[in-house]
């Protein structure tokens, strides 16, 4: 085996995957897309119009962690900024949030801190439950307010936080679902009531995508279309404009096109690897190599199944044996 070639290949794959992930995050950090997520997932914004949320309640432009796809466009007005994407602690280490921003609550006018995390891996349980990570991120966002939002014992100034996870390839039993986890009051004895705003300080939301045709809400349909690896950029733009009344600016069209091109590129490289392995080692090895390569690039199993059926002319039941 040529070690240099293997290392170079792994670097290229990692670089392409990082660029694709960054493109997804940039697209999701558009104010109008965030407004759709906020209206459908956060109780504070349920009675607001999405345009009102985007124009009045989202503060600044987004802070996006990880890799920048087009750093020269970082000052675009349609995106959000305000708080940094990193949260550093001497004792707990540094957390890099995918997208982090501040919004004002429609009724009280108070600031709410939000982060959007894009979890694009095939394994919904990467050695730990994702919901625990989401709650940990909420806790970090609250503890990070010490010294900025409040000092000494002024806990009354703590701002509410949300951690929202968009999972592109969840297990089948979680496809097309939206689940919220939050703090609630429960009387074990007696009947007392605290102000909800004094304990309702964090919530984690899991948005699990699936097939567009099975989308049960407008938000799931929007995200399934937006992040689909099968729908072309022109079709995406048309659906966003006609079905969701999202005005397609040149910048937004460019983001959609970039993500689609990167998605297609990493997918085609996985397919090509399978073809090369197949020519060199035989048909079965080629199928295994293609499945492995596409999974490395975090392509959904349903799409991999279609690809190996198409490229190797396999029946569905036979193709499933390789997944």
C-alpha positions, 0 to 999 in steps of 0.5 A: 500500500502506498502510505502517501497516497492513502494519507493524501486521499484521507486529507482530500476526503476530510477537506471535501467533507468539511467544506460540505458541512460548512456549506450546510451550516452557512445555508442554515444560518440564513435568517429566513431559514432560522426564522422557520426553525424558530417559529416551529420549534420555540414556543416564544415565536409560534404566533409570529410570522417568519418574516417578522422573526427574521427582520425584527427578532434575530439579532445581528449576523450568525457566528458559524464554527468549523470551516468557512466556505467563503470567508470573503462573504462574512459580512453579508447582511442576510446572516447573523452575528453577535456572540462568538462560536466558541465557549472556552473554560479553563476547567471544562475545555473549549466547545465550538458551536456550529451556529450561535446567535441571539434573538429577542423574545416577542413579548418580553423583549428579553434576549434569548441565546440560541445555538443550532447544531448540525449533526450530519453523521449516519450514526445517531448514537456516536458512543453517547446519546445526542440529547445528552450532548444537547443538554450539556451545550445548554448548560455551558451556555448558561454557565458562560453567562457568568461575568457577562449577563450576571455577576455575583449572586444576580441569578435573576439575570440569566437568559434562556438558552436553546440547543437545536439539533438537525439530524440528517440521517437518523434511525428509521424510528426517529425519521421526520420527527421533532422532539423538545426536552425542557424543564417543567414544574411538578408538585410532589406534595402541595400545590405551589406555582413558581413563575415559569420564567424563573425555571424555564431556562433551557430546552433542547430540540431534536429535528430528525429528517427523513424522506420529503414525501413523508414530511408531516410538517412544513418545517420538516418538508423545508429542511428535507428539501434544503438538505437533500442530496438528491434534489438539484439546486434549481428544483430546491430554489423553485420549491423554496420560492413557490411552497415557502415564499422564500425570496431567492436572492443571488446570495441564497441561490449561490449558497444552495448551488454550492452545497448541492455541488459539494454534495454531488462531488463527495458522492461521486468520489465515493462511487468512483472509488467503488468502481476502481475497487471493483475493476481491481478486486472483483464485483463484491469487493467493489460494492463493499468499497463503494458502501464504505466510501459513501458512509465515510462521506456520511451519505444516508443508507437509503441513498447508498442502497439506491446507488449500489442498485443502480451501479451494480444492477442489484435487486433491493434485497441483495443490495440490502445485504451490503448495508 
